[in-house]
Amino acid sequence: MAPQPTELLQGTLDVLILKTLAWAPRHGYGIAKWLEDTTDDALVVEEGSLYPALYRMERKGWIEAEWGMSELGRKAKFYALTSAGRAHLKEEIAAWRRFSVAVTKVLGSNGRV
């Protein structure tokens, strides 16, 4: 069964984090900063949303964490994408593309505004 639209919306943060980690392992602040920079500050991820998502994805086996030193010389937990996370990301990207095409068809229809 295809995911319902609300499930797609609820999974948005997860897929954004997974995509961020596809580039390189990052600590929490680095993930949030990369998303903000990449979207010209259109997406701001608060700590209260970010860390629960990271812990949830770690429990699911999509990411793994390891302690290291940040660029500022502070101890930080770095998150990396696992092979299961990479496979899940591919599935989510495909689902988002289908969803985007469907929404574009509706919004581009010749109906009244």
MDAnalysis code that builds the backbone (N, CA, C; Angstrom):
import MDAnalysis as mda
import numpy as np

u = mda.Universe.empty(339, n_residues=113, atom_resindex=np.repeat(np.arange(113), 3), trajectory=True)
u.add_TopologyAttr("name", ["N", "CA", "C"] * 113)
u.add_TopologyAttr("resid", np.arange(1, 114))
u.add_TopologyAttr("resname", ["MET", "ALA", "PRO", "GLN", "PRO", "THR", "GLU", "LEU", "LEU", "GLN", "GLY", "THR", "LEU", "ASP", "VAL", "LEU", "ILE", "LEU", "LYS", "THR", "LEU", "ALA", "TRP", "ALA", "PRO", "ARG", "HIS", "GLY", "TYR", "GLY", "ILE", "ALA", "LYS", "TRP", "LEU", "GLU", "ASP", "THR", "THR", "ASP", "ASP", "ALA", "LEU", "VAL", "VAL", "GLU", "GLU", "GLY", "SER", "LEU", "TYR", "PRO", "ALA", "LEU", "TYR", "ARG", "MET", "GLU", "ARG", "LYS", "GLY", "TRP", "ILE", "GLU", "ALA", "GLU", "TRP", "GLY", "MET", "SER", "GLU", "LEU", "GLY", "ARG", "LYS", "ALA", "LYS", "PHE", "TYR", "ALA", "LEU", "THR", "SER", "ALA", "GLY", "ARG", "ALA", "HIS", "LEU", "LYS", "GLU", "GLU", "ILE", "ALA", "ALA", "TRP", "ARG", "ARG", "PHE", "SER", "VAL", "ALA", "VAL", "THR", "LYS", "VAL", "LEU", "GLY", "SER", "ASN", "GLY", "ARG", "VAL"])
u.atoms.positions = np.array([
    [0.842, -1.189, 0.000],
    [0.000, 0.000, 0.000],
    [0.883, 1.247, 0.000],
    [0.560, 2.190, -0.828],
    [1.337, 3.428, -0.927],
    [1.156, 4.265, 0.335],
    [2.216, 4.997, 0.735],
    [2.095, 5.854, 1.915],
    [1.028, 6.922, 1.709],
    [0.316, 7.230, 2.759],
    [-0.677, 8.295, 2.717],
    [0.050, 9.634, 2.746],
    [-0.571, 10.709, 2.227],
    [0.095, 12.017, 2.216],
    [0.591, 12.462, 3.587],
    [-0.168, 12.202, 4.647],
    [0.286, 12.626, 5.975],
    [1.534, 11.864, 6.386],
    [1.650, 10.600, 5.966],
    [2.860, 9.843, 6.265],
    [4.045, 10.432, 5.524],
    [3.823, 10.871, 4.295],
    [4.895, 11.500, 3.547],
    [5.344, 12.783, 4.235],
    [4.390, 13.577, 4.685],
    [4.739, 14.823, 5.346],
    [5.459, 14.574, 6.667],
    [5.027, 13.591, 7.432],
    [5.672, 13.301, 8.700],
    [7.087, 12.777, 8.502],
    [7.353, 12.126, 7.383],
    [8.668, 11.582, 7.109],
    [9.625, 12.563, 6.452],
    [9.202, 13.786, 6.248],
    [10.018, 14.770, 5.557],
    [11.348, 15.007, 6.263],
    [11.327, 15.212, 7.559],
    [12.561, 15.482, 8.284],
    [13.524, 14.307, 8.170],
    [13.011, 13.095, 8.285],
    [13.874, 11.921, 8.172],
    [14.598, 11.891, 6.826],
    [13.869, 12.080, 5.752],
    [14.493, 12.007, 4.425],
    [15.483, 13.154, 4.217],
    [15.202, 14.322, 4.757],
    [16.139, 15.440, 4.647],
    [17.433, 15.150, 5.407],
    [17.305, 14.565, 6.585],
    [18.493, 14.207, 7.366],
    [19.287, 13.122, 6.645],
    [18.592, 12.099, 6.150],
    [19.295, 11.030, 5.431],
    [20.030, 11.580, 4.221],
    [19.409, 12.482, 3.486],
    [20.058, 13.078, 2.313],
    [21.287, 13.885, 2.734],
    [21.170, 14.609, 3.834],
    [22.302, 15.372, 4.358],
    [23.472, 14.443, 4.679],
    [23.173, 13.314, 5.305],
    [24.222, 12.370, 5.696],
    [24.756, 11.573, 4.511],
    [24.040, 11.595, 3.373],
    [24.544, 10.916, 2.183],
    [25.812, 11.604, 1.674],
    [25.974, 12.873, 1.991],
    [27.155, 13.627, 1.562],
    [28.352, 13.320, 2.438],
    [28.128, 13.234, 3.765],
    [29.232, 12.993, 4.706],
    [28.653, 12.870, 6.108],
    [29.359, 12.178, 6.999],
    [28.917, 12.150, 8.403],
    [28.931, 13.565, 8.982],
    [27.988, 13.851, 9.850],
    [27.898, 15.176, 10.473],
    [27.358, 15.042, 11.896],
    [27.667, 16.041, 12.706],
    [27.053, 16.121, 14.031],
    [25.740, 16.884, 13.892],
    [24.950, 16.889, 14.948],
    [23.615, 17.490, 14.884],
    [23.600, 18.913, 14.378],
    [24.456, 19.758, 14.947],
    [24.493, 21.149, 14.499],
    [24.874, 21.222, 13.023],
    [25.800, 20.381, 12.587],
    [26.229, 20.367, 11.192],
    [25.100, 19.982, 10.249],
    [24.249, 19.050, 10.693],
    [23.089, 18.650, 9.890],
    [22.137, 19.831, 9.731],
    [21.793, 20.458, 10.858],
    [20.864, 21.587, 10.824],
    [21.427, 22.736, 9.988],
    [22.705, 23.018, 10.151],
    [23.350, 24.114, 9.420],
    [23.382, 23.829, 7.922],
    [23.696, 22.578, 7.542],
    [23.735, 22.221, 6.128],
    [22.360, 22.402, 5.489],
    [21.308, 21.977, 6.194],
    [19.944, 22.131, 5.661],
    [19.584, 23.606, 5.511],
    [19.925, 24.411, 6.494],
    [19.640, 25.841, 6.409],
    [20.402, 26.476, 5.245],
    [21.695, 26.180, 5.160],
    [22.518, 26.775, 4.096],
    [22.048, 26.337, 2.713],
    [21.749, 25.058, 2.564],
    [21.357, 24.508, 1.273],
    [20.015, 25.070, 0.798],
    [19.136, 25.382, 1.742],
    [17.801, 25.891, 1.382],
    [17.693, 27.406, 1.533],
    [18.843, 28.091, 1.650],
    [18.845, 29.550, 1.847],
    [17.951, 29.945, 3.014],
    [18.058, 29.200, 4.108],
    [17.338, 29.436, 5.364],
    [15.834, 29.206, 5.279],
    [15.362, 28.569, 4.209],
    [13.931, 28.267, 4.101],
    [13.541, 27.150, 5.067],
    [14.480, 26.245, 5.363],
    [14.222, 25.158, 6.302],
    [15.117, 25.322, 7.518],
    [14.498, 25.530, 8.659],
    [15.223, 25.650, 9.918],
    [14.765, 24.507, 10.806],
    [15.708, 23.647, 11.193],
    [15.376, 22.477, 12.003],
    [15.788, 22.765, 13.441],
    [14.812, 22.773, 14.320],
    [15.064, 23.036, 15.737],
    [15.585, 21.776, 16.421],
    [16.360, 21.951, 17.499],
    [16.909, 20.824, 18.253],
    [15.821, 19.878, 18.739],
    [14.683, 20.434, 19.130],
    [13.580, 19.629, 19.650],
    [12.982, 18.684, 18.616],
    [13.235, 18.940, 17.342],
    [12.798, 18.052, 16.271],
    [13.951, 17.197, 15.761],
    [15.135, 17.795, 15.692],
    [16.290, 17.121, 15.104],
    [16.728, 15.905, 15.908],
    [16.968, 16.081, 17.192],
    [17.544, 14.986, 17.970],
    [16.595, 13.806, 18.157],
    [15.308, 14.018, 18.391],
    [14.410, 12.857, 18.418],
    [14.404, 12.098, 17.087],
    [14.493, 12.830, 15.969],
    [14.539, 12.176, 14.657],
    [15.827, 11.372, 14.516],
    [16.948, 11.930, 14.952],
    [18.222, 11.216, 14.880],
    [18.180, 9.942, 15.718],
    [17.660, 10.032, 16.927],
    [17.581, 8.854, 17.804],
    [16.662, 7.797, 17.203],
    [15.547, 8.236, 16.634],
    [14.596, 7.312, 16.014],
    [15.242, 6.586, 14.829],
    [15.948, 7.332, 13.999],
    [16.593, 6.734, 12.829],
    [17.752, 5.819, 13.234],
    [18.407, 6.146, 14.325],
    [19.470, 5.273, 14.831],
    [18.875, 3.939, 15.302],
    [17.741, 4.005, 16.003],
    [17.062, 2.779, 16.457],
    [16.613, 1.920, 15.271],
    [16.225, 2.558, 14.177],
    [15.784, 1.827, 12.988],
    [16.948, 1.277, 12.178],
    [18.162, 1.676, 12.517],
    [19.336, 1.181, 11.820],
    [19.676, 1.940, 10.556],
    [19.065, 3.102, 10.343],
    [19.323, 3.891, 9.146],
    [20.598, 4.721, 9.270],
    [20.945, 5.073, 10.512],
    [22.160, 5.835, 10.766],
    [22.874, 5.201, 11.951],
    [24.157, 5.523, 12.079],
    [24.910, 5.090, 13.248],
    [25.661, 6.300, 13.781],
    [25.945, 6.272, 15.075],
    [26.585, 7.417, 15.717],
    [27.931, 7.011, 16.303],
    [28.833, 7.972, 16.294],
    [30.161, 7.769, 16.865],
    [30.643, 9.101, 17.429],
    [31.231, 9.052, 18.616],
    [31.747, 10.272, 19.220],
    [33.044, 10.688, 18.539],
    [33.210, 11.985, 18.367],
    [34.415, 12.544, 17.766],
    [34.561, 13.991, 18.192],
    [35.490, 14.681, 17.554],
    [35.742, 16.089, 17.870],
    [35.193, 16.972, 16.750],
    [34.469, 18.005, 17.140],
    [33.925, 18.946, 16.162],
    [35.039, 19.838, 15.634],
    [34.713, 20.631, 14.640],
    [35.681, 21.560, 14.074],
    [36.105, 22.626, 15.084],
    [35.338, 22.767, 16.162],
    [35.676, 23.717, 17.226],
    [36.425, 23.048, 18.369],
    [36.776, 21.767, 18.186],
    [37.516, 21.048, 19.215],
    [36.663, 20.557, 20.370],
    [35.378, 20.473, 20.172],
    [34.465, 19.983, 21.210],
    [34.030, 18.562, 20.894],
    [33.759, 17.808, 21.946],
    [33.263, 16.447, 21.767],
    [31.854, 16.519, 21.178],
    [31.623, 15.737, 20.119],
    [30.319, 15.754, 19.451],
    [30.009, 14.362, 18.917],
    [28.741, 14.069, 18.826],
    [28.304, 12.799, 18.255],
    [28.101, 12.995, 16.758],
    [28.823, 12.212, 15.968],
    [28.716, 12.287, 14.521],
    [27.830, 11.152, 14.022],
    [26.943, 11.482, 13.110],
    [25.997, 10.515, 12.558],
    [26.390, 10.203, 11.123],
    [26.312, 8.909, 10.779],
    [26.648, 8.464, 9.426],
    [25.534, 7.574, 8.903],
    [25.346, 7.612, 7.611],
    [24.350, 6.796, 6.937],
    [24.819, 5.339, 6.883],
    [23.933, 4.398, 7.177],
    [24.241, 2.976, 7.049],
    [23.763, 2.500, 5.676],
    [24.091, 1.266, 5.328],
    [23.608, 0.735, 4.046],
    [22.082, 0.637, 4.061],
    [21.503, 0.294, 5.214],
    [20.038, 0.263, 5.325],
    [19.462, 1.665, 5.163],
    [20.147, 2.661, 5.701],
    [19.702, 4.042, 5.559],
    [19.784, 4.521, 4.122],
    [20.846, 4.111, 3.424],
    [20.996, 4.487, 2.016],
    [19.871, 3.867, 1.178],
    [19.542, 2.603, 1.459],
    [18.444, 1.937, 0.737],
    [17.114, 2.624, 1.034],
    [16.886, 2.975, 2.304],
    [15.644, 3.667, 2.677],
    [15.576, 5.037, 2.001],
    [16.699, 5.734, 1.945],
    [16.737, 7.044, 1.285],
    [16.338, 6.926, -0.180],
    [16.847, 5.919, -0.867],
    [16.486, 5.722, -2.285],
    [14.979, 5.519, -2.427],
    [14.387, 4.726, -1.546],
    [12.938, 4.497, -1.582],
    [12.176, 5.789, -1.332],
    [12.625, 6.557, -0.365],
    [11.947, 7.812, -0.020],
    [12.059, 8.840, -1.140],
    [13.209, 8.903, -1.781],
    [13.373, 9.842, -2.900],
    [12.412, 9.471, -4.024],
    [12.290, 8.190, -4.319],
    [11.349, 7.743, -5.360],
    [9.915, 8.108, -4.982],
    [9.556, 7.912, -3.714],
    [8.206, 8.249, -3.253],
    [7.954, 9.753, -3.356],
    [8.945, 10.575, -2.991],
    [8.789, 12.020, -3.081],
    [8.652, 12.479, -4.527],
    [9.373, 11.841, -5.414],
    [9.245, 12.206, -6.840],
    [7.843, 11.909, -7.349],
    [7.289, 10.751, -6.978],
    [5.913, 10.420, -7.381],
    [4.929, 11.425, -6.779],
    [5.111, 11.754, -5.519],
    [4.245, 12.703, -4.824],
    [4.333, 14.079, -5.487],
    [5.540, 14.514, -5.811],
    [5.749, 15.811, -6.441],
    [5.082, 15.884, -7.813],
    [5.206, 14.832, -8.581],
    [4.561, 14.787, -9.904],
    [3.047, 14.892, -9.741],
    [2.493, 14.169, -8.792],
    [1.043, 14.196, -8.571],
    [0.572, 15.593, -8.163],
    [1.283, 16.223, -7.229],
    [0.897, 17.565, -6.781],
    [1.046, 18.566, -7.921],
    [2.107, 18.440, -8.696],
    [2.320, 19.338, -9.839],
    [1.187, 19.214, -10.846],
    [0.711, 17.985, -11.078],
    [-0.418, 17.794, -11.999],
    [-1.663, 18.512, -11.500],
    [-1.922, 18.425, -10.206],
    [-3.103, 19.079, -9.650],
    [-2.953, 20.595, -9.716],
    [-1.806, 21.098, -9.278],
    [-1.626, 22.546, -9.260],
    [-1.518, 23.139, -10.653],
    [-1.098, 22.356, -11.620],
    [-0.969, 22.848, -12.983],
    [-2.210, 22.636, -13.827],
    [-3.238, 22.047, -13.230],
    [-4.457, 21.801, -14.000],
    [-5.124, 23.120, -14.366],
    [-6.010, 23.089, -15.323],
    [-6.645, 24.303, -15.830],
    [-7.879, 24.696, -15.042],
    [-8.009, 24.167, -13.844],
    [-9.155, 24.525, -13.004],
    [-9.050, 25.956, -12.495],
    [-10.083, 26.362, -11.828],
    [-10.098, 27.728, -11.282],
    [-9.198, 27.834, -10.067],
    [-8.720, 29.038, -9.843],
    [-7.864, 29.308, -8.684],
    [-8.698, 29.880, -7.573],
])
